[in-house]
């Protein structure tokens, strides 16, 4: 029975037919189908493939896409955070419960290239006129390829019309400082022990 439902799901996705309710909203097949882990993995892979075809892609890198993370992505998200955990210039999220809270409070996106997760990026709406650019992590194997800049442009593209956009970064994180200054951000102030880790942070701001 589990296998039959899983294959039904597979056929419906590979044929390009999305199930929907009477109001035309796409159903989450993971929740309405089998709890069997193998089928859920298959379903997730198919959904991610479908979403990646519909997600925003970046000019100059058509294989790069940003997909909104769900609680099912928390382990992949934490793996990325751990790759930056030893750096004093980044205060990452290492606790699963904390990560799940981030998924609720922020818009968290996983960055894919050719179907492989290469990073994550976040934003938070403080108010309709104020947005905060939260974490940005690129896997070490993919750094230096312009992905961070594309992630910054992706987030800014979602925030058109927002009057104030800000972020914090370590004073020694010169690549990030230079990146955002090239996009119109200015250093507003220095804050000591911002994350409670004993390290200072700079607040960068873009206002319109």
N, C-alpha and C positions, 0 to 999 in steps of 0.2 A: 504493500500500500504506500509506504514511504517513497519507494523508488518510483512508483507510478506517478505520484504527485510531483516528484522532482522532475521527471521526464516531461510531464505536462507543462511545468514551468519552463523547462529548457526549450520545448518546442514553441511556446508562446513568445518567448523572447527572441529566439533565433529567427522566427518568422517575422519579427518586427511588430508583433501585435501586443500592445500594452493593455492589460485588463483595467477596466475602470468601473466605478460605481455609477449609480443612476444620474449623478451630477457631473459625471465626466472626469472625476479626479482619479489619478493613477493610484492603484492600490499598492501597498507595501507587501510584496510577495513573501518576504522573509517572515512576516508575522502571521500571515494567513495560511502558510504551508507548513510542512513538517518540521519538527524540532530536530530531526536527524542532522548531525553536524556536517556531514559530507554534502548533503543537499543544500544546507544553508550556505556553505562555502561556495558551492556552484552558483546558487542564486545571487550571492553577493558579487561574485566575479562578473556575472552577466549584467547586473544592475550597474556596477561601476563602469563596465564597458559602454553601456547605453548612455549613462550620464556623461562620460568623457566625450562622447560624440556631440553632446549638446552643450557642454560647458564652454566658458569663454576661453579662447585660445589667443596666444600672443603673436603679434606680427613679428616675422623674422624667425619664429620657432613654432611652426604649426603643430608640432608634436607635444607642446607643453600645454597643460590644462590645469585648472583649479577647481576642485570639487569639494563642496561643503562636507565637512566631517560629521559623522554621527557617533553615538556612543560605541557602536561596534568597531570603530576605528581607533579606540583609545590606546590599544597596545602598540599599534603602528606609530601613533602620535608620540607615545612615551619613548619608543625606541629612538625617534629623531631627537627628542629632548635630551636623552642621555648622551648623544654624540657631542653636545655642546656643554654638558654639565661641568666639565673640568675647567672651563674657561672663566676667568674672573670678569670678563666683559659681558657675560650673559647669565642672567639669573633664570634658570629653566624650571619647568614643572616636572617633578619626579614622582609625585604621589598620584595614584590612580584616582582617588576621590577628588583631589584638587583638579586633576585634568578634566574629569567629568563636569565639575562646576564651571570650568572654563568653557566647555562646550555649550553650556546653558547661557552664560553671561556674555560670551563673545561669539562672533562669527569666525569659526575655525575652518580653514581650508587646507586640504592636502594638495601638494603640488605633484603632478604626474608628468613624466616624460616617457613616451612610448609605453604607457601602462605601468611604469615603475615609479614608486614613490621616491621623490628626490628632495622633498622639503615640506614645510608647513608655514602658514602665515595666518595672522589673526587681525581682526579689528573689533572695536567696541564702540557702540553709539552711546555717548554719555547723555546726549540730548539731541533734538533734531538739528541743532546748529553746532554741535561739538562731537567730534569723533577722536578716538584714541587708537593709534596703531600699536597693537600689542606684539606678541612674539613673531619672530621671523627666523626660521632655522633652515639651513640648506645642508644636506648630507655632505660630509667631508669629500666624498668621491665626486661630487658635482659642483664644488665651489670654484669660483673663478671663471664661470661660464656665462655670467650675466643673468643668472636666474633670480638673484636677489633684486636686481633692478626691475625685472619683469614683474616680480611679486609686488614691489612697491607701486608700480604703475597700475597693476591689477586692482589693488586696494584703492588707490586714488581715483581710479575710474569709477568705482562704486560710490565715491563720496563727492561727486560733483555737486556743487551748490552748498556744501557744508561750510560754514563760515570759519570754523576753527578746527584744525587737525593737528594733533600733537603726538609725541612719542618721547620715550626716554632711552638713552643709550650710555654706555660707559665712555668716559673721556678718552680712553685709549682705543676705542673702536673706531679708528680713523676711516676705515673703508665705508662703514655705515654713515658716519657723519658727512663724509664727502658725497656719498650717494644722495642723501636727502637734501643737502645744501644745493646740489645740482638740480634738484626738483623744486626749488623755491623755499625750502625750510630755512629758518634762522634759529640760532641758539638763543633761547630766552633766559635760561638761568641754570645754575649748577645746584644740585641737591645732594647733600651728604647722607650717606647710609640710607639711600632711597628704598632698597628692598630688605633692609635689615641684615645685610651681609657684610657690612663694614665698608662697602665700596660706594663711591660717589656716582652720580648719574647727571647727564646733561639733558635738559628738556629742550627739544627742538619743536618749533611751531611754524605752521603755515596758515596764514589768515587771508581772508578775502572779503 
